[in-house]
Amino acid sequence: MKKESTKILYVEDELFLSKIVKESLESRGYEVELVMDGAKVLPALKAFQPELCILDVMLPNVDGFSLGRVIKEIEPNLPILYLT
């Protein structure tokens, strides 16, 4: 039986960097959902149900630290890695 891959919600607005990181994680077997706008993170969180969230701090519309606080209210046990 094949093990399911770990699901990562990756939030980054810089196109070049986000593509490199996403492809690198996927090549290591992770399932990655990329979101490039802070305002679109919460719907993606609900739909994707990640096991880890990687948040850029500087994002359009809603910053990563604010998003992290809201995510922790919704999913208190979800690990969050902040990128600065």
C-alpha positions, 0 to 999 in steps of 0.5 A, spaced: 500 500 500 502 506 497 503 512 503 499 518 502 504 524 501 504 530 506 500 536 504 503 542 504 500 549 503 505 554 501 503 561 501 508 565 497 507 571 492 514 571 488 513 567 482 520 565 481 521 563 488 514 559 489 515 555 482 522 553 485 520 551 492 514 548 489 517 543 484 523 542 489 518 539 494 514 536 489 520 532 487 521 529 494 514 527 494 510 532 497 503 534 495 503 542 494 498 547 494 501 554 492 497 560 494 500 567 491 495 572 495 494 572 502 486 573 501 486 566 498 489 562 503 483 561 508 479 558 502 485 554 500 486 551 507 479 549 508 479 545 501 486 542 501 486 541 509 494 541 509 499 538 514 504 543 514 503 551 512 509 555 509 507 562 509 511 568 506 511 574 511 510 579 506 504 578 502 499 582 498 492 583 501 494 580 508 501 579 511 503 572 513 503 573 521 496 575 521 494 569 517 498 565 521 494 567 527 487 566 524 490 559 521 492 557 529 484 559 531 482 555 525 487 549 526 491 550 532 495 543 531 497 545 524 505 547 524 506 553 520 513 555 518 514 563 516 519 565 511 522 572 511 
